[in-house]
Amino acid sequence: MIDCAGTKVPFTFMVSAFGSGTRRKWFDQKLLENHPVLRVGGLRGSEVTLTYDGRTQVVRLEQEWAFGRRQRLRPWFRCSCGVRTRTLHEKNGVFVCRLCSGYDYRSRHRNRSCPALNRVRRGAGLPSRALAREAAIAQVEIARLLRATVSDLERRAKRSKQRGR
């Protein structure tokens, strides 16, 4: 409730094109790409002993049939929570699955509003023509997003004017 000139007015945060309220910030230490990862490919046996930062951990390995292009037995890690996974991620010196670690992918938190900008930023290794093309695509996408935002704001202003607010 907000007190406006002696009258209490109910107030709720509205989500708009720009967002509102507090933003959940993901720091770099919570992103998967910033932590050591152990892939199961090429490992054999029924268990693996890992030593990392002076800590020793035993992880079970399971062999299971995969029916892709080639039928074969593929190794899988079994996390302490019981999840079967192909990769383990380090958290506080212990290797666990992605779900147990609580880490998330960088792409889900960086520049989500305009993915074309990410392509341009990654394009440092591209030839100049390809980089120019990606930059032009990003500019077109930004212009489209801005047009949509402006038209949405104009529509909202028109609607509130009609309602007499």
C-alpha positions as CSV (number, residue, x, y, z in Angstrom):
1,M,0.0,0.0,0.0
2,I,1.2,3.5,-0.9
3,D,0.0,6.5,1.1
4,C,-0.9,9.3,-1.4
5,A,-2.3,12.4,0.2
6,G,-3.9,10.6,3.0
7,T,-5.5,7.8,1.0
8,K,-4.1,4.3,0.8
9,V,-3.7,3.1,-2.8
10,P,-2.8,-0.6,-3.6
11,F,0.4,-0.9,-5.5
12,T,1.8,-3.9,-7.4
13,F,4.9,-4.0,-9.4
14,M,4.1,-4.5,-13.1
15,V,6.5,-6.3,-15.4
16,S,7.2,-4.2,-18.5
17,A,9.6,-4.3,-21.4
18,F,12.3,-2.9,-19.1
19,G,11.6,-5.1,-16.0
20,S,10.9,-3.9,-12.5
21,G,11.8,-4.7,-9.0
22,T,15.1,-6.3,-8.0
23,R,17.0,-8.2,-10.7
24,R,18.5,-11.5,-9.8
25,K,22.2,-11.1,-10.4
26,W,24.3,-14.2,-11.3
27,F,27.9,-13.7,-10.4
28,D,30.7,-15.3,-12.4
29,Q,31.4,-17.9,-9.7
30,K,27.9,-19.3,-10.2
31,L,28.3,-20.0,-13.9
32,L,29.3,-23.5,-15.2
33,E,31.9,-22.3,-17.6
34,N,34.1,-20.9,-14.7
35,H,34.5,-24.3,-12.9
36,P,36.5,-27.4,-13.7
37,V,34.5,-30.1,-15.4
38,L,35.1,-33.8,-15.7
39,R,33.8,-35.7,-18.8
40,V,33.1,-39.4,-18.7
41,G,34.3,-40.1,-22.3
42,G,37.0,-42.8,-22.4
43,L,36.8,-43.9,-18.8
44,R,36.5,-47.6,-18.1
45,G,35.8,-49.7,-15.0
46,S,33.1,-49.6,-12.3
47,E,34.4,-46.6,-10.3
48,V,36.8,-43.7,-10.6
49,T,38.9,-42.2,-7.8
50,L,39.3,-38.4,-8.1
51,T,41.8,-36.3,-6.2
52,Y,41.3,-32.5,-6.4
53,D,42.7,-29.9,-4.0
54,G,43.8,-32.7,-1.6
55,R,40.4,-34.3,-1.4
56,T,39.7,-37.8,-2.6
57,Q,36.4,-38.8,-4.0
58,V,35.1,-42.1,-5.4
59,V,32.5,-41.8,-8.2
60,R,30.6,-44.8,-9.6
61,L,30.7,-45.5,-13.3
62,E,27.9,-47.4,-15.1
63,Q,27.9,-48.9,-18.5
64,E,24.7,-48.6,-20.5
65,W,23.8,-49.4,-24.1
66,A,23.3,-46.4,-26.4
67,F,21.3,-46.9,-29.6
68,G,22.5,-44.0,-31.8
69,R,24.3,-44.3,-35.1
70,R,26.3,-47.1,-33.5
71,Q,25.2,-49.4,-30.8
72,R,27.7,-49.4,-28.0
73,L,28.2,-49.4,-24.3
74,R,28.7,-45.9,-23.0
75,P,30.0,-45.0,-19.6
76,W,28.0,-42.7,-17.3
77,F,28.8,-41.1,-13.9
78,R,26.4,-41.7,-11.1
79,C,26.2,-38.6,-8.9
80,S,25.8,-38.9,-5.1
81,C,22.1,-37.7,-5.5
82,G,21.5,-40.7,-7.9
83,V,21.4,-38.7,-11.2
84,R,23.1,-40.3,-14.2
85,T,25.2,-37.8,-16.0
86,R,28.0,-37.5,-18.6
87,T,29.8,-34.6,-16.9
88,L,30.6,-33.7,-13.3
89,H,31.3,-30.2,-12.1
90,E,33.5,-29.1,-9.2
91,K,31.9,-27.3,-6.3
92,N,33.9,-26.7,-3.1
93,G,36.4,-29.3,-4.0
94,V,33.8,-32.1,-4.7
95,F,32.6,-33.2,-8.1
96,V,28.8,-33.3,-8.5
97,C,26.2,-33.2,-11.3
98,R,25.0,-29.8,-12.7
99,L,21.8,-29.9,-10.6
100,C,23.6,-30.5,-7.3
101,S,26.2,-27.8,-8.1
102,G,23.5,-25.1,-8.5
103,Y,25.5,-23.6,-11.4
104,D,23.8,-22.3,-14.5
105,Y,24.9,-21.7,-18.1
106,R,26.3,-18.2,-19.0
107,S,24.0,-17.9,-22.0
108,R,20.9,-17.9,-19.8
109,H,22.1,-14.8,-18.0
110,R,24.2,-12.6,-20.3
111,N,22.5,-10.3,-22.8
112,R,19.3,-12.3,-23.1
113,S,17.3,-9.4,-24.6
114,C,19.3,-9.4,-27.8
115,P,21.0,-12.6,-28.7
116,A,22.4,-11.1,-31.9
117,L,24.7,-9.0,-29.8
118,N,26.2,-12.1,-28.4
119,R,26.9,-13.4,-31.9
120,V,28.7,-10.1,-32.7
121,R,30.7,-10.2,-29.5
122,R,31.8,-13.7,-30.2
123,G,32.7,-12.8,-33.8
124,A,36.2,-11.6,-33.1
125,G,37.6,-14.6,-35.0
126,L,35.3,-14.0,-38.0
127,P,36.5,-12.5,-41.3
128,S,35.6,-8.8,-41.7
129,R,32.7,-9.5,-44.1
130,A,31.1,-12.0,-41.7
131,L,31.6,-9.6,-38.8
132,A,30.0,-6.8,-40.7
133,R,27.1,-9.0,-41.6
134,E,26.6,-10.0,-38.0
135,A,26.8,-6.4,-36.9
136,A,24.1,-5.4,-39.5
137,I,21.9,-8.2,-38.3
138,A,22.3,-7.1,-34.7
139,Q,21.4,-3.5,-35.6
140,V,18.3,-4.7,-37.4
141,E,17.3,-6.8,-34.4
142,I,17.9,-3.9,-32.0
143,A,15.8,-1.6,-34.1
144,R,13.0,-4.2,-34.2
145,L,13.1,-4.5,-30.4
146,L,13.0,-0.7,-30.0
147,R,10.1,-0.3,-32.4
148,A,8.2,-3.0,-30.5
149,T,8.9,-1.3,-27.2
150,V,7.9,2.2,-28.4
151,S,4.7,0.9,-30.0
152,D,3.9,-1.0,-26.7
153,L,4.5,2.1,-24.7
154,E,2.4,4.3,-27.0
155,R,-0.4,1.7,-26.8
156,R,-0.3,1.7,-23.0
157,A,-0.3,5.6,-22.9
158,K,-3.3,5.7,-25.3
159,R,-5.2,3.1,-23.2
160,S,-4.5,5.0,-20.0
161,K,-5.6,8.2,-21.6
162,Q,-8.9,6.7,-22.7
163,R,-9.5,5.4,-19.2
164,G,-8.9,8.8,-17.8
165,R,-5.9,8.1,-15.6
